[in-house]
């Protein structure tokens, strides 16, 4: 599969997020529960999301992932339990769009890593996945995920 990679600039955005550590095999369950809690809290506040849900990966240790799962919101909102006001950082990012099942995204990571290196950029080590459509409404083959590597 071929990927269109590019550099994009992003401005800081407010988020509601949950930071946690887990093994990769537990991602579907943890993300489902976490997003459910965040959507419920947004409903309580009467605040709609202002962007797609995302996961920030602070490392790539598949047995001990350090992640932040969240939703972009329009303004800073109050914390509630393990749901915290946070920020999607501003900066320069290497980006590519992946279409397909979440469990087959590794090829897009490899392609973006190679492209980044070939073009003389250096990743900060922080990777993001933005989920552009809803797995409850779209077949796995049509899921769209934007990969972003924050650059140094």
N, C-alpha and C positions, 0 to 999 in steps of 0.2 A: 504494500500500500504506500502511496506517495502522500506527503504532507506539505502543505503550504505553510512555511515558517516565516515569521517576520518580527520586527521590533515594534513594540507599542509603548507609548507613555500613558501612565495612569495617574490620576489625582487621588488623594486620600479619600476614602469613603468610610462612613460609620457602619458598624456591624453589630449584631447580637451574635455571640458565639460561645461555644463550650470547648475548652481545651482539655484534652485527655490523652492518656497513653493506652495502647492496646496492641495486640497481635493482629496482623493483617487479616487473618481468617475471621476475626470478629468485626471487621469493618461494616458489613451490611447491617448487622443487628445494632451496633452502636450508632451508626449514622441514622438508621430508622428511628430509634428512640430519641436521639438528640434533636433531629429536625422536627419530630413530633412535638417535643417540649417547646422548642423555639416558636413553631407556628402557633401553638396554643397560647403562648405568652403574647405574641404579636396580636392575636385575636382579643385577648383580655385588654390590651392597651388600645385596641382600635387602630393599630398602625399597620399599613400594608408594607410588604417588602418593596425596596427601591432598586432591587437588582437580583441576580440569580443566587441560589444557594451555592456554597463553596466549601472546599476543604483545603486548609493550608497544611502542608507537610513540612515539619521542621527537621525531620530526618527521614532516612529511607531504610531503617532497621526493621525488617518485616516482622520480627518477633517482639519489638518494643517501639512501635510507631509513636511519635509525638505529633499529634494533630490538633488543629483547631477547626471545628465545623461550625458554619455560621450562615447568616443571611445578611445581605447588604440592606441597610435601612437609610431613611432620609435624614435622620438627625440622631444625636446621641440619646440613648434611652437608658432607663434605670436598670441596674442589675437585678436579677432574681435568682437566688440560689446559685447553681453552677452556671447559669446563663449570665454572661458578662458583656458589658459594652466594650467594644474593641474597635480596631480600625483595620481596613484593608489598606496596605501601605501604598504611598505614591512612589513612582519611580519608573525606571526603564525596565521593560520585561521582554524576554524572548517568548514568542507565542505561537501556538499552532492549534488548529481545530481537529479534533478526533471525532469520527462518527462510528459508532458501534457499541457493543456490549462493554460495560465497565470492566469486566474481568479480562478483557483483551487489550487494554490500553497501553500495555508495556511497549509495544512497537512505536507508539507515538512519543513516549518518553525517550526512547533510544534515538528516534529521528530528531527530536528537538535538541537533545544533548549534542548530537553530532553536528547539527546545523550551527548551534551556538558556538561550539569550539571552532568549527571551520571558518566562521566569520569573525573570529578574534574577540569574542565576548567571554566573560567569566561569570558563571552563576554564583549567587550569594549562598546557595544551598537551600534556599526557601522556594518550594514549588507549590503552585495552586492548581486546583481543578475547579472550574466554574461549570455548573450543570445547567445547560441552556434550554433543556426541555424536561418534561416530567416522565419518569419511568412508569408511572401509573397510567399514562395516556399514550405512550409511544412504544412500539416494539423495540427490543434491545438493539437490533441492527440499525435503528434510526436515531438512537440516543446521541446527542451532541454534547461534547465536553471540550471546553477551551482550556488548554494547558498553558500555564504561565510560569516562567522561571524569573524570579527577581534577579536582576543583574547587579554586579558590583560596580 
